[in-house]
Amino acid sequence: MNKQPIGLFELWQETVDALTREGLLLCTVGADGKPNVMTIGWMSAGVIWGRPVVTVLVRPSRHSYGLLEQVGEFTVNVLPPQFDEAVQYCGGASGRDGDKFAHTSLTPAPAQKVRAPIVEQGVIHYECRVVHKNDVAPATLTPEIVAGAYPQGNFHRLYFGELLAVYAASDASEQLRSLSP
């Protein structure tokens, strides 16, 4: 599928719509070059330090956490609805136990500017280099958030990734249209 560069936040509404439904796919890679993919349901973006930044949250218990610590680069991939089952699977299985790409028939493909791959079947891709990381401070969260999001602890680390490349399929909006409320 031919993909073209787009404005940094040109398809942000489509990205958020997908994020709040099935989730997005975060790709990482280890120092050994082995890729991993996991589903994310929390993410934000904006301009920090005069740079376009995407912030993703990853729990220390996740395989991707260790890979992000090793390499410090990631991609965020928006998939069309026909891949919802694959996105769900990637959120429940661990890359420690097997190759989620092989299990789902998703295809890792080289990214343009980072070592972590993109998911070829995606229609929007965000490539990021970690410029800051910060752990959630439990004592500063409201009790409702702790009770709802962290009943067993396992608090997230936030990875602030500078956007280095953003590109999409020319028909990304059409492929994602069924996601609109």
Backbone torsions as a table, in degrees:
resi	resn	phi	psi	omega
1	MET	NA	126.4	-179.8
2	ASN	-75.4	127.0	-178.6
3	LYS	-122.6	142.7	-175.5
4	GLN	-121.1	150.4	174.3
5	PRO	-59.5	144.0	176.1
6	ILE	-131.8	169.0	175.0
7	GLY	-60.2	150.3	-173.7
8	LEU	-50.9	-41.5	-178.1
9	PHE	-121.1	23.8	-176.7
10	GLU	-59.4	-39.8	-179.4
11	LEU	-112.6	34.2	-176.0
12	TRP	-66.3	-40.0	179.7
13	GLN	-61.9	-41.3	177.3
14	GLU	-63.8	-37.0	178.5
15	THR	-65.2	-46.3	179.8
16	VAL	-64.9	-39.6	177.5
17	ASP	-58.6	-44.7	179.0
18	ALA	-67.4	-39.7	179.8
19	LEU	-59.1	-42.1	-174.9
20	THR	-83.5	-3.9	176.1
21	ARG	-102.8	-90.2	-178.4
22	GLU	-88.6	-24.1	-176.8
23	GLY	108.5	175.6	179.7
24	LEU	-116.9	165.8	178.7
25	LEU	-106.9	123.6	176.9
26	LEU	-98.1	124.2	177.2
27	CYS	-108.9	137.0	176.3
28	THR	-130.4	173.5	177.6
29	VAL	-147.8	142.6	177.6
30	GLY	-84.5	169.9	177.2
31	ALA	-60.1	-23.5	178.6
32	ASP	-81.6	-2.6	179.1
33	GLY	89.0	-2.5	-178.7
34	LYS	-80.5	123.2	-178.0
35	PRO	-83.0	159.0	174.0
36	ASN	-140.9	155.2	179.4
37	VAL	-135.3	138.8	175.8
38	MET	-142.2	154.3	177.4
39	THR	-83.5	138.4	172.5
40	ILE	-121.6	146.3	177.7
41	GLY	-121.9	-3.0	179.3
42	TRP	-127.8	131.8	179.3
43	MET	-167.6	152.2	172.7
44	SER	-140.8	167.0	179.2
45	ALA	-150.5	156.5	178.0
46	GLY	173.0	-157.4	178.8
47	VAL	-117.9	119.6	178.5
48	ILE	-131.5	138.6	-179.4
49	TRP	58.2	29.1	-179.0
50	GLY	71.1	16.4	-178.2
51	ARG	-125.7	146.3	172.8
52	PRO	-72.7	128.3	-172.7
53	VAL	-133.0	137.8	169.3
54	VAL	-109.9	132.8	177.8
55	THR	-112.4	123.7	176.9
56	VAL	-117.6	153.7	-178.8
57	LEU	-115.0	129.2	-179.6
58	VAL	-135.3	131.1	179.5
59	ARG	-77.7	146.3	178.2
60	PRO	-58.3	-24.8	-179.0
61	SER	-74.8	-12.9	-176.6
62	ARG	-83.0	144.5	176.9
63	HIS	-58.4	-38.3	-179.1
64	SER	-62.1	-28.3	178.5
65	TYR	-56.4	-51.1	-180.0
66	GLY	-62.5	-36.9	179.4
67	LEU	-68.7	-40.3	176.6
68	LEU	-63.4	-36.7	177.3
69	GLU	-66.3	-34.8	180.0
70	GLN	-72.7	-48.7	-168.3
71	VAL	-107.8	-34.8	176.2
72	GLY	71.8	29.2	175.5
73	GLU	-139.5	150.8	178.8
74	PHE	-155.4	163.3	170.4
75	THR	-125.1	151.3	173.6
76	VAL	-117.7	131.2	-172.3
77	ASN	-127.1	131.6	177.7
78	VAL	-103.1	121.7	-179.1
79	LEU	-106.1	149.5	176.3
80	PRO	-71.4	164.2	-173.2
81	PRO	-56.9	-27.0	-178.1
82	GLN	-66.5	-8.5	178.4
83	PHE	-106.5	16.9	-178.4
84	ASP	-57.1	-40.1	179.9
85	GLU	-63.9	-39.3	178.1
86	ALA	-65.2	-41.2	178.8
87	VAL	-62.8	-43.5	177.7
88	GLN	-60.7	-45.8	-179.5
89	TYR	-59.0	-43.9	-177.4
90	CYS	-66.3	-17.4	176.2
91	GLY	-87.6	-16.6	-177.0
92	GLY	-110.2	-16.8	-179.1
93	ALA	-103.3	157.2	177.9
94	SER	-108.2	138.7	174.6
95	GLY	-65.4	-15.9	175.2
96	ARG	-66.7	-28.0	-173.9
97	ASP	-95.8	-7.6	-179.2
98	GLY	165.8	174.1	-177.5
99	ASP	-85.6	105.5	-178.8
100	LYS	-68.5	-28.3	175.5
101	PHE	-61.8	-48.8	-178.3
102	ALA	-64.0	-41.5	-177.1
103	HIS	-65.0	-34.7	-175.6
104	THR	-98.0	-6.7	-173.8
105	SER	64.3	19.9	170.5
106	LEU	-77.2	154.5	-174.7
107	THR	-117.7	117.8	172.4
108	PRO	-74.3	137.1	179.7
109	ALA	-132.8	151.6	-179.5
110	PRO	-59.9	136.2	172.8
111	ALA	-80.7	169.8	-178.9
112	GLN	-82.4	-36.7	-171.1
113	LYS	-130.0	-5.5	179.4
114	VAL	-127.9	163.8	-179.8
115	ARG	-76.6	-29.2	177.7
116	ALA	-65.4	143.7	-178.6
117	PRO	-79.7	169.1	164.9
118	ILE	-99.7	168.7	171.4
119	VAL	-96.7	114.8	-174.8
120	GLU	-53.5	-36.8	-177.7
121	GLN	-73.3	-8.8	178.3
122	GLY	-67.6	156.5	179.1
123	VAL	-110.7	-15.0	173.3
124	ILE	-135.8	136.9	-179.0
125	HIS	-132.8	137.7	176.0
126	TYR	-122.3	122.5	178.6
127	GLU	-106.1	130.9	-172.8
128	CYS	-136.2	147.6	172.5
129	ARG	-116.3	127.4	-177.7
130	VAL	-64.7	125.8	177.2
131	VAL	-113.0	-11.4	177.7
132	HIS	-164.4	150.8	172.8
133	LYS	-141.4	148.9	-174.7
134	ASN	-152.9	136.8	179.0
135	ASP	-86.1	143.7	173.4
136	VAL	-60.7	134.1	179.1
137	ALA	-99.1	101.8	-174.1
138	PRO	-53.3	-38.4	-176.6
139	ALA	-66.1	-17.4	-178.4
140	THR	-97.7	-4.7	178.6
141	LEU	-84.9	150.8	174.0
142	THR	-68.2	150.9	-179.8
143	PRO	-57.9	-32.4	179.7
144	GLU	-64.2	-40.7	179.0
145	ILE	-68.4	-43.5	178.3
146	VAL	-59.5	-47.1	-178.3
147	ALA	-65.3	-38.9	-176.2
148	GLY	-82.4	-37.8	-173.9
149	ALA	-103.9	-19.3	-173.7
150	TYR	-136.2	49.7	-178.0
151	PRO	-62.9	-26.7	177.6
152	GLN	-107.6	14.3	-175.8
153	GLY	82.6	-132.7	178.7
154	ASN	55.6	54.1	-176.4
155	PHE	-70.8	143.1	-176.1
156	HIS	-68.0	157.2	161.7
157	ARG	-104.3	134.9	176.0
158	LEU	-93.3	129.1	176.6
159	TYR	-110.5	118.6	178.6
160	PHE	-95.1	111.7	-176.5
161	GLY	-110.0	121.7	174.7
162	GLU	-68.4	129.5	178.4
163	LEU	-72.0	119.1	179.4
164	LEU	-102.9	-26.2	179.3
165	ALA	-156.7	141.9	175.0
166	VAL	-137.8	127.8	180.0
167	TYR	-151.2	161.7	-173.7
168	ALA	-153.0	160.5	170.9
169	ALA	-66.6	147.1	-178.0
170	SER	-61.7	-25.2	-179.8
171	ASP	-108.9	27.4	-177.0
172	ALA	-56.0	-45.7	-178.9
173	SER	-60.0	-41.5	-179.4
174	GLU	-66.7	-41.0	-179.3
175	GLN	-66.8	-27.8	-178.8
176	LEU	-96.1	-5.4	-173.5
177	ARG	-52.4	-36.9	-177.8
178	SER	-65.1	-11.3	177.8
179	LEU	-81.9	-18.2	-175.0
180	SER	-64.6	142.8	-179.3
181	PRO	-66.6	NA	NA
